[in-house]
Amino acid sequence: MAEFKLNTPIETSDPTIEVSVSTTDPLPIGPVRFQLVVFDEQNNPSKPAFLEVTVRDSQDPTAVLDGPREGVELGKSFSLSGERSRDVEPGKIVRYEWTMVPIPERPAFDTIRPPIRPLNPLRPPIEPQ
C-alpha cells in the first residue's frame, strides 16, 4: 500500500499498487489525477499515462433526534438535540434542519387481523369479515 502525496513519485517493481487512504488525511472530494511512467531494462522512460479517479462521499449521515420522552407541559418550552447524529469519517455534520411534521395515521388495532389459516393446507385461507 502506498500513501500518495501530490507530485511525489512512488517507484515499485510490481505492476499494481494500492492507494492507501487515511481517514485523517483523505484524498479531496472530486477528480484526482494519477500518472504512470514505466521504464525498461535500459532505464528508458515511457510517455506518461494518466487516469482521473473521482473521489465521492456517497455515504449518508445518520440523524439521531433526542428530546423529552415523557411528554411536556402545555405552554412550556423544551429542547431537541441532534448531538448524537454522525457521519462516516472523515465527513462531518455541518448543518441541522429542524421541521415539525404531521403524525402519520395509524390503523386501529382491531382492524388488523391476519387471515385465518385452515387446517387443510390445500384449501385457501379464509379472510376475516
N, C-alpha and C positions, 0 to 999 in steps of 0.2 A: 504494500500500500504506500501511496505517496501523497504528501500534502503539497499541493501546488501553490506557488506564490507567483504573482504577476511578473512576467519577463524573466523568470528563473528556470533555466532548463534542468531537466532531470534525465540522466543517462541510465539506460538499462541494456542488458543483453537479451532480455525477454521481449517478444513482440507484443505483449499485452501489459497493461498497467492498470491498477485500480486507483481511482481518485478517492483519497481519504478526505472526508469532510468532518470537521468538528462542529458540535452544536454551539460552542462558544465563539467560533470564528468561521461561520458558514460562507459558502460562495454567495454572492449577491443574487437577489431575485432578478430574473431577466436573462438575456443571452450572455453566455460565457464562451469565449473562443479559445480553442486549443490548436496547437501547431505540432506537426511531426516532421522531423528531418531524419532520414536514415543514412547510414554510412556503410560503404563496402569495405572489404579487407584492405584496400589501398587508402582508406580514410577519405574517399571521395564522397561529398555530401550530395544528397538528392535535392531537388527543388522542394520547398515546403508544401505539405498538405495541410488543409485547415478543416476544422469541424466546429460548428456552433451548437452548443447544448443549451437549451432553455431550462433554467432553474425556476421552479414554480412552488408555491405554497398551496397545496391542494387539500390540506387537512383543516377541516373546520374547527374553530374553537368550541369549547363546551361551556354553556351558560349554566350557572348554578344560582338559583334565586332563594334567598333565605329571608324570613320575616316571621311575624308572630303567628304561631300555630294554634294558640288557644283562643284567638279572637281578640277584638279590640272594642273599647267602649265607644258608643256613639258620640261623634263630635270630637274625638281625641285623635291627635296625630300619632303616627308610628313610622318606623324605619323599615326599609327594604335594603337588602345587601346583595351585591354580586361579587363580593370579595373572593369567594371560593371558585369563581369561574377561571378556566385555564385555557391556554393554547399550547400546542405542541412546540417544544423548544426548537429553534431559537425564537419562535414567534412570541408576541406579547399582545395583550389586550390593550387597546388604546382608546376605546370609546364604548359607552354603555347606552343603550336605547331602551327607555322605560315606557311601557304602554299599559293602561288598564283596558282589558278586553272582556267581552261578554262571556259568561259561563255557558259552555255548550249544554244543550238539553240532554238530559239523561232519561232513558226509558224507565218506566216504573218496573220495579222488581217482579210484580205479579204478571206482567205481560211477557216476560222472558221465560219460556218453558221449552225444554228440549223435546224433540219428538219421542213418542212412546215407541220403544222397540218391541216388536212381537217376539214370542218365544220361538216361533218358527222362522229361521233366518231366510227362508225363501220368500216369505211374504214381505211386502214393502212396509216401511214404518208408517204408523198412524199419526197424523198431525193433530195436535190438540185443537179443540173447538174454541 
